[in-house]
Amino acid sequence: MRDTHAALLTHLGGADMVSETQRMTVRRIAALEAELVYLEDKIARCCADGGEPESSDLELYGRLANGQRRHLEVIGWKRVPRDVTPTLDQYLAQQTESPA
């Protein structure tokens, strides 16, 4: 969950660029992802053992995946680039620090 949370904050341009509502949405997306991964593993193990997954697990998986998709649509599918261009003061400070 922590990795998903961090990756989504990066997707939105970095933790310092995210609003509180975006942060709340990211937390929910990460929580849903953890549950979806758990269910995927449960379903895969059941199938590997020759069984059929419970219909309730498949239904829950579908509802969680749809909920996650709706949250993802809110934050956007495209990554937000982070502006790493230094300010004029930062640029000048770097130039004076660098040996000529």
C-alpha positions in Angstrom: 0.0 0.0 0.0 2.9 2.3 0.9 4.5 1.8 -2.6 1.2 2.5 -4.4 0.6 5.6 -2.3 4.1 7.0 -3.1 3.8 6.1 -6.8 0.5 8.0 -7.0 1.9 11.0 -5.3 4.7 11.0 -7.8 2.1 10.6 -10.6 0.5 13.8 -9.4 3.7 15.8 -9.4 5.1 15.1 -6.0 3.8 15.1 -2.4 4.4 18.9 -2.0 2.2 19.6 -5.1 -0.9 17.5 -4.0 -4.0 19.1 -2.4 -5.6 17.5 0.6 -8.5 16.1 -1.4 -6.0 14.5 -3.8 -4.1 13.1 -0.9 -7.3 11.5 0.5 -8.2 10.1 -2.9 -4.7 8.7 -3.3 -5.0 7.0 0.1 -8.3 5.4 -0.9 -6.9 4.2 -4.2 -3.9 2.6 -2.4 -6.1 0.9 0.1 -8.3 -0.5 -2.7 -5.2 -1.7 -4.5 -4.0 -3.6 -1.5 -7.4 -5.4 -1.2 -7.5 -6.1 -5.0 -4.0 -7.7 -4.8 -5.1 -9.8 -1.9 -8.2 -11.0 -3.8 -6.2 -11.6 -7.0 -3.8 -13.9 -5.0 -6.7 -15.7 -3.4 -8.4 -16.3 -6.8 -5.2 -17.4 -8.4 -4.4 -19.9 -5.6 -7.9 -21.3 -5.9 -7.6 -21.8 -9.6 -4.0 -23.3 -9.3 -5.5 -25.9 -6.9 -8.0 -26.8 -9.5 -10.9 -25.1 -7.9 -13.3 -22.3 -8.8 -13.2 -19.0 -7.0 -16.2 -18.1 -4.9 -18.7 -16.0 -6.8 -18.7 -13.6 -3.8 -15.0 -13.1 -4.2 -15.4 -12.4 -7.9 -18.3 -10.0 -7.2 -16.3 -8.2 -4.5 -13.3 -7.9 -6.8 -15.4 -6.4 -9.6 -16.9 -3.8 -7.2 -13.6 -2.9 -5.7 -12.0 -2.6 -9.2 -14.8 -0.3 -10.4 -14.5 1.8 -7.2 -10.8 2.1 -7.8 -11.3 3.1 -11.4 -13.7 5.9 -10.4 -11.2 7.3 -8.0 -8.4 7.0 -10.6 -10.5 9.0 -13.1 -10.7 11.8 -10.5 -6.9 12.2 -10.2 -6.4 11.6 -14.0 -4.7 9.0 -16.1 -1.9 11.1 -17.3 1.1 11.8 -15.2 1.6 15.4 -14.0 5.2 16.5 -14.9 7.1 18.2 -12.1 8.8 21.5 -12.9 12.5 21.1 -12.0 13.6 24.4 -13.6 15.6 26.3 -11.0 14.7 29.9 -10.2 17.1 32.6 -11.4 18.4 32.9 -7.9 19.0 29.2 -7.6 20.7 29.2 -11.0 23.0 32.0 -10.1 23.9 30.4 -6.8 24.8 27.2 -8.6 27.0 29.1 -11.0 28.9 30.9 -8.2 29.4 27.6 -6.3 30.8 25.7 -9.4 34.6 26.0 -9.8 35.5 27.7 -13.1 
